[in-house]
Amino acid sequence: MDALRKQASKLREQVAKQQQAVIKQFSGTGYESSDVMVIDEVEMQRHQQLEKLYRSTRAGKDFQRDIVRAGEAFTAIGYKQIETGMKLSEDCCRYGAENINENILARAASIYGDSVKHIAKEQEELNKLLSSQILDPLRAMVTGAPLEDARHLAQRYSRMRQEAETQATEVSRRQARVREAPTPENIARLHVAEAKMHELKANMAVLGKEASAALAAVEAQQQRLSFQRLVAMVEGERNYHQRIATILGEVEAEMVSEKQRKESAPPAIPLESHSEKMMYFLAEAIHAFSAGSEKELSLNVGDYVVVRKVSNTGWAEGECKGKAGWFPSGYVEKRQMLPTSKVAGEVY
């Protein structure tokens, strides 16, 4: 009979283990691929909530790390752009200084060289913003105590849940022993096992609530901080590109203006031999002209001018009332041809 009882007891234990395995397969989830059995419905709901929060905070942490890595890459590229830009600025300014009186390209190089310095300064400001307003707060959140503390609570809950599983198995075994042999000793051991199980469930309830509250708070903080930092990054980059566009727009306008001014300016007066015989002519101003530089000659309607040279750029050089300079050739009309030797006597 004793042998039959022992065999029956072993069979019951095997059946209980198989039942627990089935329950684990369909009910257990866990935070780190755990297969802990479900103790009751309340615990199951709490466990699912913790698992969801644990995964959410882990995904939030990974996303914040992704932003930090991207920000660090942007910053590194920014400093490389600053270095390259400053070298280009020096080269442009040096070329402009060495060739300032030769062509429009020298002036354009100087203008662009100065603008690159301002662009580099804006890039440096963007790097500072990325570091102080995006990277530093996110790094602090990723490695901060609140997140780690909350996750440790969840992990403690998971370990306690596994301990409860073991204790539940012990309670089942003690119950089987009591059914098999209801001796005072077996009954006492069952009571001890049930009391420990009750204590574990009570502790799990307290720890589960604490872990859920901590993870929920961290999740909300992660969502809020990540969103704020993304908005700050977008605003920073938008302002940076707007300022760069403004700088480049001003540079382009200055280059075009300089080119137009250079093309419309009166040509330089070539050196001529005093012995060279030239034919001057007398002209009358039909439009008023106001000189824009020392090289130009102001005219009033009706003034007579001794025109000494006409350029194919639309400018003429001559003398009026004791002053010489350039003026638009279309502003005067030819009146009389005079040889060079007669100019002084014919025109005052």
C-alpha positions in Angstrom: 0.0 0.0 0.0 2.8 2.4 0.9 4.4 1.8 -2.5 1.1 2.5 -4.3 0.6 5.7 -2.3 4.1 6.9 -3.2 3.5 6.2 -6.8 0.2 8.0 -6.8 1.9 11.0 -5.1 4.5 11.2 -7.8 1.9 11.0 -10.5 -0.1 13.8 -8.9 3.1 15.9 -8.7 3.9 15.2 -12.4 0.3 16.2 -13.4 0.6 19.4 -11.3 3.9 20.3 -13.1 2.4 19.7 -16.5 -0.6 21.9 -15.6 1.7 24.6 -14.5 3.7 24.3 -17.7 0.5 24.7 -19.8 -0.5 27.8 -17.7 3.0 29.3 -18.2 2.9 28.7 -21.9 -0.4 30.5 -22.4 -0.4 33.1 -19.5 3.3 34.0 -18.7 4.9 37.0 -20.5 7.5 38.6 -18.2 9.8 41.6 -18.8 12.9 39.7 -20.0 11.2 36.8 -21.9 10.0 35.4 -18.6 7.7 32.4 -18.4 6.4 33.0 -14.9 3.0 31.5 -14.2 -0.1 33.6 -13.5 -1.0 33.6 -9.8 -4.4 35.4 -10.1 -6.3 37.8 -12.3 -5.2 40.9 -10.5 -1.6 39.9 -10.6 -1.9 39.1 -14.3 -3.3 42.5 -15.1 -0.5 44.2 -13.0 2.1 42.0 -14.7 0.8 43.0 -18.2 0.9 46.6 -17.3 4.4 46.4 -16.0 5.6 44.5 -19.1 4.0 47.2 -21.3 5.6 50.0 -19.4 9.0 48.2 -19.2 9.0 47.8 -23.0 7.8 51.4 -23.6 10.5 52.9 -21.4 13.2 50.8 -23.0 12.0 51.9 -26.5 11.9 55.5 -25.2 15.5 55.2 -23.9 16.7 53.7 -27.2 15.0 56.5 -29.2 16.7 59.1 -27.0 20.0 57.4 -27.6 19.3 57.5 -31.3 18.7 61.3 -31.1 21.9 61.8 -29.1 24.0 59.8 -31.6 22.5 61.8 -34.5 23.1 65.1 -32.6 26.7 64.1 -31.9 27.2 63.3 -35.6 25.7 66.7 -36.6 28.0 68.5 -34.2 31.1 66.7 -35.5 30.1 67.6 -39.1 29.5 71.1 -38.0 32.9 71.6 -36.5 34.4 70.1 -39.7 32.5 72.6 -41.7 33.7 75.4 -39.5 37.3 74.3 -40.0 36.9 74.0 -43.8 35.0 77.3 -44.0 37.6 79.3 -42.1 40.3 78.0 -44.4 38.3 78.9 -47.5 37.6 82.4 -45.9 41.3 83.0 -45.5 42.0 81.9 -49.1 39.3 84.2 -50.5 40.3 87.2 -48.5 44.0 86.7 -49.4 43.2 86.5 -53.1 41.0 89.6 -52.8 43.7 91.6 -51.1 46.4 90.5 -53.5 44.4 91.3 -56.6 42.1 94.1 -55.5 42.8 96.5 -58.4 42.7 93.9 -61.1 39.2 92.5 -61.6 35.7 92.0 -60.2 36.6 88.5 -59.1 39.0 89.8 -56.4 36.2 91.9 -54.9 33.7 89.0 -55.1 36.3 86.8 -53.3 36.7 89.3 -50.5 32.9 89.6 -50.1 32.4 85.8 -50.0 35.4 85.4 -47.6 33.8 87.7 -45.1 30.5 86.0 -45.4 32.0 82.6 -44.7 33.2 83.9 -41.4 29.7 84.8 -40.4 28.4 81.4 -41.6 31.0 79.7 -39.5 29.9 81.7 -36.5 26.3 80.6 -37.1 27.4 77.0 -37.3 29.2 77.3 -34.0 26.0 78.8 -32.4 24.0 75.8 -33.8 26.5 73.4 -32.3 26.2 75.0 -28.9 22.5 74.8 -29.1 22.6 71.1 -30.0 24.9 70.4 -27.1 23.2 72.4 -24.4 19.5 72.1 -25.3 19.3 68.7 -27.0 22.2 66.4 -26.2 22.8 67.2 -22.5 19.2 66.9 -21.4 18.7 63.6 -23.3 22.0 62.1 -22.0 20.9 63.0 -18.4 17.5 61.3 -19.0 19.1 58.2 -20.5 21.6 57.7 -17.7 19.5 59.3 -14.9 18.5 57.6 -11.7 14.7 57.8 -12.1 14.7 55.5 -15.1 17.2 53.0 -13.6 15.4 53.0 -10.3 12.0 52.3 -12.0 13.4 49.5 -14.1 15.1 48.0 -11.0 11.7 48.0 -9.3 10.2 46.2 -12.2 13.0 43.7 -12.2 12.6 43.1 -8.5 8.9 42.4 -9.1 9.8 39.9 -11.8 12.2 38.1 -9.5 9.5 38.1 -6.7 7.1 36.7 -9.2 9.4 33.9 -10.0 9.8 33.2 -6.3 6.0 33.2 -6.0 5.9 30.6 -8.7 8.3 28.4 -6.8 6.3 28.9 -3.6 3.1 28.1 -5.4 4.6 24.8 -6.5 5.6 24.1 -2.9 2.1 24.8 -1.7 0.7 22.4 -4.2 3.1 19.8 -3.1 2.3 20.3 0.6 -1.5 20.1 -0.2 -0.9 16.8 -1.9 1.0 15.5 1.1 -1.8 16.5 3.4 -4.3 14.8 1.2 -2.1 11.7 1.2 -1.2 11.8 4.9 -3.1 14.5 7.0 -0.6 14.3 9.9 -0.1 17.4 12.1 3.4 17.8 10.8 2.3 17.9 7.2 -0.6 20.2 8.0 1.8 22.6 9.9 4.2 22.6 6.9 1.3 23.4 4.6 0.3 26.3 6.8 3.8 27.6 6.7 4.0 27.4 2.9 0.6 29.1 2.6 1.6 31.8 5.0 4.7 32.5 3.0 2.7 32.5 -0.2 0.3 35.0 1.2 3.2 37.2 2.3 4.7 37.0 -1.2 1.4 38.0 -2.8 1.0 40.9 -0.5 4.6 42.1 -1.2 4.1 41.6 -4.9 1.0 43.8 -4.7 2.9 46.6 -3.0 6.0 46.3 -5.2 3.9 46.0 -8.3 2.0 49.3 -7.6 5.3 51.1 -6.8 7.0 49.8 -10.0 4.0 50.7 -12.1 3.8 54.2 -10.8 7.6 54.7 -11.2 7.6 53.4 -14.8 4.5 55.4 -15.7 6.2 58.6 -14.4 9.4 57.8 -16.3 7.4 57.0 -19.5 5.6 60.4 -19.3 8.8 62.2 -18.7 10.5 60.5 -21.6 7.6 61.4 -23.9 7.6 65.0 -22.8 11.3 65.5 -22.9 11.9 63.8 -26.2 9.1 65.8 -27.8 10.4 69.1 -26.4 14.0 68.3 -27.6 12.8 67.4 -31.1 10.9 70.7 -31.3 14.0 72.6 -30.1 16.1 70.8 -32.7 13.7 71.7 -35.5 13.5 75.3 -34.4 17.3 75.6 -34.0 17.9 74.2 -37.5 15.2 76.3 -39.0 16.6 79.5 -37.5 20.1 78.5 -38.5 19.2 77.9 -42.2 17.1 81.1 -42.2 20.1 83.1 -41.0 22.4 81.4 -43.5 20.0 82.1 -46.3 19.9 85.8 -45.2 23.7 86.0 -45.2 24.0 84.3 -48.7 21.2 86.5 -50.0 23.1 89.7 -49.0 26.3 88.3 -50.4 24.7 87.6 -53.7 23.1 91.0 -53.9 26.4 92.7 -53.0 28.3 90.7 -55.7 25.7 91.5 -58.4 25.7 95.2 -57.4 29.5 95.3 -57.5 29.5 93.7 -60.9 26.9 96.2 -62.2 28.8 99.1 -60.7 32.1 97.9 -62.2 30.5 97.4 -65.7 28.8 100.8 -65.6 31.8 102.7 -64.2 33.7 105.0 -66.6 36.9 103.4 -68.0 40.3 104.3 -66.7 42.0 107.2 -68.6 44.9 105.8 -70.6 48.2 107.5 -70.6 48.8 109.3 -73.9 51.8 111.0 -75.5 51.8 114.8 -75.4 53.0 114.9 -78.9 50.0 112.9 -80.2 47.6 115.0 -82.2 43.9 114.4 -81.3 40.7 115.9 -82.7 38.4 117.1 -79.9 34.9 118.3 -80.5 32.4 120.6 -78.9 29.2 119.3 -77.5 26.2 120.7 -75.7 24.5 118.9 -72.6 20.9 118.0 -73.4 20.4 116.2 -70.1 21.6 117.0 -66.6 24.0 114.6 -65.0 25.2 114.5 -61.4 28.7 113.0 -60.8 28.8 109.9 -58.6 32.6 109.9 -58.1 35.6 112.0 -58.5 36.2 110.5 -62.0 32.8 111.8 -63.2 31.8 115.3 -64.5 28.5 116.9 -63.5 26.6 118.7 -66.3 23.7 121.0 -66.5 21.4 121.3 -69.5 23.0 123.8 -71.9 26.5 123.4 -70.7 29.2 123.2 -73.4 31.7 120.5 -73.1 35.0 119.8 -74.9 34.7 116.1 -75.5 38.2 114.5 -75.7 37.3 110.8 -75.8 34.3 108.6 -76.3 34.4 105.0 -75.0 32.5 102.1 -76.5 30.9 101.5 -73.0 28.6 104.5 -73.4 30.8 107.0 -71.6 32.6 110.1 -72.8 35.5 112.1 -71.2 35.7 115.8 -71.5 36.1 119.2 -69.8 33.5 121.8 -68.8 34.1 125.0 -66.8 37.6 124.1 -65.8 36.7 120.6 -64.6 37.3 117.3 -66.4 35.7 113.9 -66.0 33.5 111.2 -67.4 29.8 111.5 -68.2 27.3 109.4 -70.3 27.9 110.1 -74.0 24.1 110.1 -74.7 23.7 113.1 -72.4 25.4 115.5 -74.9 25.0 116.4 -78.6 27.9 117.3 -80.9 27.9 120.9 -82.0 31.3 121.8 -83.6 34.6 120.1 -84.5 37.7 121.8 -83.2 41.4 120.8 -83.5 43.4 120.3 -80.3 45.4 123.5 -80.7 42.2 125.6 -80.7 40.4 124.2 -77.7 41.8 126.6 -75.1 40.9 129.6 -77.2 37.4 128.5 -78.3 36.0 127.1 -75.0 36.2 128.8 -71.6 
